[in-house]
Amino acid sequence: MKYLVHMVSRLPHGLESESEVARDLWAREKARAHELKEQGVWADITHPVGRDGWSCIFDVASNNELNQVIHSLPLFPYLDIDVVPLR
C-alpha cells in the first residue's frame, strides 16, 4: 500500500542546525533514507511549494510496517508527521 507522508522537522531549541550533533543527525537521516529508497520503501520525496518539510511516498505492506519505517528514522523524535493512505 502507498502512503503520502508529510514530514516537518522540529529540532529542539538549542540544537542549532549547524552544530555537530545536528550535522550527525542529518547525516544518519540521509543514510537511512537512502537505504529505504534502495529497498523500494521510500518511493519518492519532494519539497512542497509554500510549505515547510517534505512530502514523501512510502510503499509498504501495512500500516504497521509504515509505523516501523517512520520510527526507524533518526529524525523521528523531532518530526511532525501527517499520513494519508493512497489507493
N, C-alpha and C positions, 0 to 999 in steps of 0.2 A: 504494500500500500504506500502511496506517496502522500507526503505531508508538506505543507508550506509552513516554514518556521521562521518567524521574525525574531531576531535577537538584537538586543542593545546592551552593550557593556556599561556597567556602573562600578568602576573601580572605587574603592573606599577613599574617603578624604584622607589625604596624607600619603597616598600611594601615587605619586606623580608618574605620568606616562613615560617619562624619561629615566626613571630610577632603574637600578639594576634588577630589582625584584620584578618590576613591571615588564622590562625587556625579556626576562627569562620566562615569565608567564605567557607573553605574546608569542615567543619562540616555540614553547611547548604547545600552544593552541594551534599554531600554523602546522606543526609536525603532525598533530592528531588529525587535523582537518585533511591533510594530505593522505594519511593512512585511510581515512574514511572514504575519500574520493577514489583511491585505488581499489577499495573493496566494492565500489559502486553504491555505497550507502549515502554519501553526500553527493547527490546528483548535480546540484547547481548552486551557485551563490551569486548574488548581485547586491549592489547598494541602491536601495530605492531612492528615487529623486524626492527631495523635500522631507526626508525622514532620517533620523539617526539610525545607525545599526546596519544589519544585513538581513536580506530575505533569502532564505535557502530552501531548496527542495531536498528532502530526505526520502529515500526509497527503502523501506524496511518491511518486515513480515507482519509486525503487530505494533499495537500501542506500547506494549511492554518493551519491545526492542527499541523503539524510539526513545522511551524513557531512559533505558540503559545507555544508549548512544549519547543523549544530551548530558546525562550525569557524568559521562566519561570525559567531557571537555574540560580542560584545565581552567577555563574562564567560568565554568558553570556557577560557582558561588557568587559571581558578580554579574550575572546575566538576567535581564528582564526578558521573558520568553512568551511569545504568543504562538499557538499551534492551530493550524486549520487543516483538517483532513481533506485530501483531494480524491476525486474519483477517477 
